[in-house]
Amino acid sequence: MKDSNFLKEKNARSLWHPMAHPADSLANPPTIVTGAAGVSITDVDGHTVVDGVGGLWNVNLGFSCQPIKDAIAAQLEQLPYYSTFRGTTNDAVIELSEELRDFFEPDGLTRAFYTSGGSDSVETALRLARQYHKVKGEPARTKYLSLKKGYHGTHFGGASVNGNANFRTAYEPLLAGCFHIPAPYPYRNPFHETDPERLAQLCLQALEDEIAFQGAGTIAAFIMEPVLGAGGVIPPHESFMPGVREICTRNGILLIADEVITAFGRTGSWSGSRHWGVKPDFMCTAKAITNGYFPFGAVMIADEVVQVFEGDTTGKAAIGHGYTYSGHPVGAAAALACLAETQRLKVNENAAARGAELFAGLQALQAKHEMIGDVRGGHGLMCALELVSDRASKTPIGKGPIGTLQEVTYQNGAMVRVSGPNVILSPPLILTSADVQTILTALDAGFAAAAG
């Protein structure tokens, strides 16, 4: 590795960072992470902190998961790559498919289509949803419905169903036929409704209204996150996703669960759909499927959809879609080891317990710091703080104070993620109670500095 002086000097000179203004990265050099172990990361200056971000929602098992590292190394020796396009496959991906079938059996999902990551998985589900209706003889079903505030990756399809302007505006015009309904977001919504249950019903009514307006026979799928993640950790009322499922079923619309964040235990349940008692038609996964150690993803497919494709005799079900790295043997080996360790450690149970501690601690911080307008969480290890300059008007906080908050929190022992006015927390699922307290104490110091 080059020395620290070289790294600091060249930090953002020759690369553009995702989700950042290139000039801002030059003016405010990013933190250079050079090491990690357990739930902690270490920067180029030797400063070690608890990673409250979990990499990017994906390092569920922390940075020292040796079984995954060993599986990657062994697979590189045996078979570093081969294509799974028509006519060839590999042993690791066959074994993984059987394991995923068993893992997602309670969700009614029996087939896997492999991708290189979350955006790929969303793109795959959107495409297969349209093809499904064409195979069934309903080619007019081409539209997609989704939630405002939802996040579905950065491909053109995903950006088109995204519900946040900052992922859309600079890249418009986007895919035609994508329509959005209000998210069940009690803190800010067009109905001015703060009761989560009543709000869920209003949003479901908006969905019914949009379907009636568009015409059910023109809609291919509704896509949603079981708990909205990048949009600010927005958990819906427990009635919402079951309500969406019922409406979609009644109208012949496929339900795509975007579980790139929520699958594999983050909500305290093994999947976000299972958390709400819902069986989707497609489930998009990635991130924690390999603990972030290898770019990999899988779209899980419900048996009813499978039967339509596999029962086709016209040729319409031939899949003209895939990625060079679909079913990559190294990724499959990593996923096999990761899935085994995920289940052995029962990280869903720890996520539920530590998530409850973290959520309670954040609520205590809200009582202490006026700039915390809203605290969201209560479903595993995904929480957010929405910061305001004035609680009564809910005016979002400016960049200055939230930047100070992030920096001082980091100096006091915890990396947190800032997205707009939100502080988002998605730490590894192997977090301890002591780690939770470290995050809370660091945030407390950050808020004190930001207010000062």
C-alpha positions in Angstrom: 0.0 0.0 0.0 1.2 3.5 -0.8 2.0 5.6 2.3 -0.5 7.9 4.0 0.9 11.1 2.4 0.4 9.7 -1.1 -3.2 8.6 -0.3 -4.2 11.9 1.2 -2.6 13.9 -1.6 -4.3 11.8 -4.4 -7.5 11.0 -2.5 -10.1 12.3 -4.9 -7.9 13.5 -7.7 -8.3 10.6 -10.1 -11.7 9.1 -9.2 -15.3 10.3 -8.9 -17.2 9.0 -5.9 -20.7 7.6 -6.2 -23.5 9.8 -4.7 -21.2 12.8 -4.3 -20.4 16.1 -6.2 -16.9 15.6 -7.7 -15.9 19.1 -6.5 -17.1 18.4 -3.0 -14.9 15.3 -2.8 -12.0 17.4 -3.8 -12.8 20.2 -1.3 -13.7 17.8 1.5 -11.6 14.7 1.1 -13.4 11.4 2.0 -12.3 9.3 4.9 -9.7 6.8 3.8 -10.5 3.5 5.3 -7.5 1.2 5.3 -8.5 -1.6 7.7 -11.4 -3.3 9.4 -12.1 -6.0 12.0 -15.2 -7.2 13.7 -17.7 -4.3 13.6 -14.9 -1.6 13.5 -13.1 0.2 10.7 -9.7 2.0 10.9 -8.7 5.0 8.8 -5.4 6.0 7.3 -4.4 7.8 10.5 -5.0 4.8 12.7 -8.3 6.1 14.1 -10.7 3.1 14.8 -14.5 3.5 15.2 -17.6 1.3 15.3 -19.0 1.2 11.8 -22.6 2.3 12.3 -23.2 2.0 8.5 -22.3 -1.7 8.1 -20.3 -0.9 5.0 -23.4 0.1 3.0 -26.2 -1.9 4.7 -24.3 -5.1 3.6 -21.6 -6.2 6.1 -24.1 -8.0 8.4 -21.5 -10.4 9.8 -18.8 -7.8 10.3 -15.3 -7.6 8.7 -13.7 -10.7 10.2 -15.9 -13.5 8.9 -13.3 -16.1 8.1 -15.5 -18.8 6.6 -16.5 -16.4 3.8 -12.9 -15.4 3.2 -11.8 -19.0 3.1 -14.6 -20.0 0.7 -13.6 -17.2 -1.7 -9.9 -18.2 -1.6 -10.8 -21.9 -2.1 -13.1 -21.2 -5.0 -10.5 -19.0 -6.7 -8.2 -22.0 -6.6 -10.8 -24.5 -8.0 -12.7 -22.4 -10.5 -12.3 -18.6 -10.5 -14.9 -18.0 -13.2 -17.2 -19.6 -15.7 -20.4 -18.4 -17.4 -23.9 -19.6 -16.5 -25.3 -18.5 -19.9 -27.2 -21.2 -21.8 -25.4 -24.5 -21.9 -22.9 -24.1 -19.0 -23.0 -23.8 -15.2 -20.9 -24.5 -12.1 -21.2 -26.7 -9.1 -21.2 -23.8 -6.5 -24.2 -22.1 -8.0 -26.2 -25.3 -8.2 -25.6 -25.9 -4.5 -26.4 -22.3 -3.6 -29.7 -22.4 -5.4 -30.8 -25.4 -3.4 -29.8 -23.6 -0.1 -31.6 -20.4 -1.1 -34.7 -22.4 -2.1 -34.8 -23.9 1.5 -34.1 -20.5 3.1 -36.8 -18.7 1.2 -39.3 -21.5 1.3 -41.5 -19.7 3.9 -41.7 -16.8 1.4 -43.0 -19.1 -1.3 -39.9 -18.5 -3.5 -38.4 -21.5 -5.3 -36.1 -20.3 -8.1 -33.1 -17.9 -8.2 -31.9 -15.7 -11.0 -28.4 -14.4 -10.3 -27.1 -10.9 -10.6 -24.0 -8.7 -9.8 -25.8 -6.6 -7.1 -28.9 -4.8 -6.0 -29.5 -2.5 -9.0 -29.1 -5.6 -11.3 -31.6 -7.5 -9.2 -34.2 -4.7 -9.5 -33.7 -4.5 -13.2 -34.1 -8.2 -13.5 -37.3 -8.3 -11.6 -38.8 -5.4 -13.6 -37.9 -7.0 -16.9 -39.2 -10.5 -15.9 -42.4 -9.0 -14.6 -43.2 -7.6 -18.1 -42.2 -10.8 -19.7 -44.4 -12.8 -17.4 -47.5 -10.9 -18.6 -46.5 -11.3 -22.2 -46.1 -15.1 -21.7 -49.6 -15.1 -20.1 -51.1 -13.3 -23.1 -51.5 -9.8 -21.4 -48.9 -7.7 -23.3 -50.6 -4.5 -22.3 -49.3 -4.9 -18.7 -46.2 -2.8 -19.0 -46.5 -0.1 -16.3 -44.9 0.0 -12.8 -46.2 1.4 -9.5 -44.0 2.3 -6.6 -43.7 4.5 -3.5 -42.5 8.0 -3.2 -39.4 8.0 -1.0 -38.6 4.4 -2.1 -35.1 3.5 -3.4 -34.5 0.9 -6.0 -31.0 1.4 -7.3 -29.4 3.3 -10.1 -30.1 1.5 -13.4 -32.6 3.3 -15.6 -35.4 1.0 -14.6 -34.6 1.4 -10.9 -34.1 5.1 -11.2 -37.5 5.3 -12.9 -39.4 3.6 -10.1 -37.3 5.4 -7.4 -39.2 7.9 -5.4 -36.5 10.5 -4.6 -35.9 13.4 -6.9 -32.1 13.4 -6.3 -31.8 10.0 -8.0 -34.0 11.0 -10.9 -33.9 14.7 -12.0 -30.4 14.8 -13.5 -31.1 11.7 -15.6 -34.6 12.5 -17.0 -36.4 11.6 -19.1 -36.6 8.2 -17.5 -38.5 5.0 -18.3 -42.1 5.7 -19.4 -45.0 4.1 -17.5 -43.7 4.5 -14.0 -46.1 6.0 -11.4 -45.8 6.7 -7.7 -48.1 6.8 -4.7 -47.4 8.5 -1.3 -45.3 6.5 1.1 -46.7 5.6 4.6 -44.4 8.2 6.2 -46.1 9.6 9.3 -43.6 12.5 9.8 -44.2 14.0 6.3 -47.1 13.1 4.0 -49.6 14.9 1.8 -52.5 13.9 4.1 -51.0 15.5 7.2 -51.8 12.2 9.0 -49.6 11.3 11.9 -51.4 8.0 12.9 -49.5 5.2 11.2 -52.5 2.9 10.8 -54.8 5.6 9.3 -52.0 6.7 7.1 -51.5 3.2 5.8 -55.1 3.0 4.8 -54.9 6.4 3.0 -51.9 5.2 1.1 -53.7 2.0 0.2 -56.6 4.0 -1.0 -54.2 6.1 -3.2 -52.9 2.8 -4.6 -56.4 1.7 -5.5 -57.2 5.0 -7.0 -54.0 5.0 -9.2 -54.8 1.4 -10.4 -58.3 2.5 -11.3 -56.9 5.5 -13.1 -54.2 3.7 -15.1 -56.3 0.6 -15.6 -55.3 -2.6 -13.9 -54.8 -4.3 -17.2 -51.9 -2.0 -18.0 -49.9 -2.5 -14.9 -47.2 -5.2 -14.7 -45.9 -4.8 -11.1 -45.8 -2.8 -7.9 -42.3 -2.6 -6.3 -41.7 -1.7 -2.7 -39.2 -2.1 0.1 -40.7 -3.8 3.2 -39.0 -1.0 5.2 -37.9 1.9 3.1 -34.2 2.2 3.5 -32.2 4.9 1.7 -35.2 7.1 1.7 -34.8 7.6 5.4 -35.7 4.2 7.2 -39.4 4.5 7.0 -41.2 1.5 8.5 -44.8 1.2 7.3 -47.7 0.2 9.7 -48.0 -3.6 9.9 -51.2 -3.4 7.8 -49.6 -1.8 4.8 -47.6 -4.4 3.0 -50.4 -7.1 3.5 -52.8 -4.5 2.1 -50.6 -4.0 -1.0 -50.4 -7.7 -1.5 -54.2 -8.1 -1.4 -54.7 -5.2 -3.9 -52.1 -6.5 -6.2 -53.5 -10.1 -6.2 -57.0 -8.8 -6.8 -55.9 -6.8 -9.8 -53.5 -9.3 -11.4 -50.5 -7.1 -10.5 -47.1 -8.7 -9.5 -45.6 -7.7 -6.2 -41.8 -7.1 -6.3 -40.3 -6.9 -2.8 -37.0 -5.0 -3.0 -35.1 -6.7 -0.2 -31.6 -5.7 -1.2 -31.4 -4.2 2.3 -33.9 -6.2 4.4 -33.2 -9.8 3.4 -31.1 -12.1 5.6 -32.0 -10.7 9.0 -31.7 -7.0 9.1 -35.3 -6.4 10.2 -35.1 -9.0 13.0 -36.9 -11.5 10.6 -35.2 -13.5 7.9 -36.8 -11.4 5.3 -38.7 -8.1 5.3 -41.6 -9.7 3.5 -41.8 -12.4 6.2 -41.6 -9.7 8.8 -45.0 -8.4 7.6 -46.4 -11.9 6.7 -46.4 -11.4 2.9 -45.4 -13.6 0.1 -44.1 -11.6 -2.9 -43.9 -12.7 -6.5 -40.3 -11.6 -6.9 -37.7 -10.7 -4.2 -34.7 -8.7 -5.0 -31.6 -9.6 -2.9 -27.9 -8.6 -2.9 -25.7 -6.9 -0.3 -25.7 -9.2 2.7 -25.9 -12.3 0.5 -22.1 -12.3 0.5 -21.6 -10.0 3.5 -20.3 -7.4 1.1 -17.2 -9.5 0.3 -18.1 -10.2 -3.3 -20.5 -8.3 -5.7 -23.4 -10.7 -6.0 -27.2 -10.8 -6.0 -30.2 -13.0 -6.6 -33.8 -12.5 -7.6 -35.9 -15.1 -5.9 -39.1 -16.1 -7.9 -42.4 -17.4 -6.6 -43.6 -20.8 -7.7 -46.7 -19.4 -9.4 -44.5 -17.2 -11.6 -42.2 -20.2 -12.2 -45.0 -22.3 -13.5 -46.0 -19.7 -16.1 -42.4 -19.5 -17.5 -41.6 -23.2 -17.3 -45.0 -24.2 -18.7 -44.6 -22.1 -21.8 -44.5 -23.9 -25.1 -44.5 -20.9 -27.4 -40.9 -19.7 -26.8 -42.0 -16.4 -25.3 -40.5 -17.4 -21.9 -37.0 -17.7 -23.2 -35.1 -15.2 -21.0 -33.2 -12.6 -23.1 -31.5 -11.1 -20.0 -28.5 -11.8 -17.9 -25.1 -10.6 -16.7 -21.6 -11.7 -17.4 -21.2 -12.4 -13.7 -24.6 -14.0 -13.1 -24.0 -17.1 -10.9 -20.3 -16.3 -10.6 -18.8 -19.3 -8.9 -16.7 -17.2 -6.4 -19.8 -15.2 -5.5 -21.8 -18.4 -5.1 -19.1 -19.9 -2.8 -19.1 -16.7 -0.8 -22.9 -16.8 -0.5 -22.9 -20.4 0.6 -20.5 -19.7 3.4 -22.3 -16.5 4.3 -25.7 -18.1 4.4 -24.4 -20.9 6.7 -22.8 -18.4 9.1 -25.8 -16.1 9.0 -28.1 -18.9 10.2 -25.6 -20.4 12.6 -25.2 -17.1 14.4 -29.0 -16.4 14.3 -28.2 -12.8 13.5 -31.9 -12.0 13.0 -32.4 -12.5 16.7 -29.4 -10.3 17.6 -30.6 -7.7 15.1 -34.0 -7.6 16.9 -32.5 -7.3 20.4 -29.7 -4.8 19.6 -32.1 -2.8 17.3 -34.5 -2.4 20.2 -31.6 -1.0 22.3 -30.5 1.3 19.6 -34.0 2.6 18.9 -34.6 3.3 22.6 -31.3 5.1 22.9 -32.1 7.3 19.9 -35.4 8.2 21.4 -33.6 9.3 24.6 -31.3 11.4 22.4 -34.4 13.0 20.9 -35.6 14.1 24.3 -32.2 15.7 24.9 -31.5 17.4 21.5 -33.9 19.8 19.9 -32.6 19.2 16.4 -33.9 15.6 16.3 -37.3 16.0 14.7 -38.1 12.3 14.2 -36.7 9.0 15.3 -37.5 6.0 13.1 -36.7 2.3 13.7 -38.0 -0.5 15.9 -37.6 -3.2 13.3 -34.2 -4.7 13.7 -30.9 -2.8 13.0 -32.1 -0.1 10.7 -32.8 3.3 12.3 -32.8 6.9 11.3 -32.8 10.4 12.8 -34.4 13.2 10.8 -32.9 16.5 11.8 -34.6 19.9 11.8 -33.7 23.4 12.5 -37.1 24.0 14.1 -39.3 21.2 15.4 -42.6 23.1 15.1 -42.2 23.8 11.4 -40.2 20.6 10.7 -37.7 22.7 8.6 -34.9 20.4 7.5 -31.5 21.1 9.0 -28.7 22.8 7.0 -25.6 21.1 5.7 -23.3 22.9 8.2 -24.7 21.5 11.5 -25.2 18.0 10.1 -21.6 17.9 8.7 -20.3 18.9 12.1 -22.5 16.2 13.7 -21.1 13.5 11.4 -17.4 14.6 11.9 -17.6 14.9 15.7 -19.5 11.6 16.0 -16.7 10.0 14.0 -14.0 11.5 16.2 -15.9 10.2 19.2 -16.0 6.6 18.0 -18.7 5.9 15.4 -19.1 6.2 11.7 -22.7 7.2 10.7 -24.2 8.0 7.4 -25.7 11.3 6.4 -28.3 11.5 3.7 -30.0 14.9 3.3 -31.4 15.8 6.7 -31.2 12.1 7.9 -28.6 10.3 10.0 -29.0 6.7 8.9 -27.8 3.7 11.0 -27.4 0.2 9.6 -24.6 -1.5 11.7 -23.5 -5.1 11.4 -25.9 -7.6 12.8 -23.3 -9.0 15.1 -23.3 -5.7 17.1 -23.0 -6.0 20.9 -24.8 -3.9 23.5 -21.4 -2.2 24.2 -21.2 -1.3 20.5 -24.7 0.2 20.7 -23.6 2.4 23.6 -20.5 3.5 21.7 -22.7 4.7 18.8 -25.1 6.5 21.1 -22.4 8.2 23.1 -20.6 9.3 20.0 -23.8 10.7 18.5 -24.5 12.5 21.8 -21.2 14.3 21.4 -21.9 15.0 17.8 -25.2 16.6 18.6 -23.7 18.7 21.3 -21.1 20.1 18.9 -23.6 20.7 16.1 -25.8 22.7 18.4 -22.9 24.7 19.8 
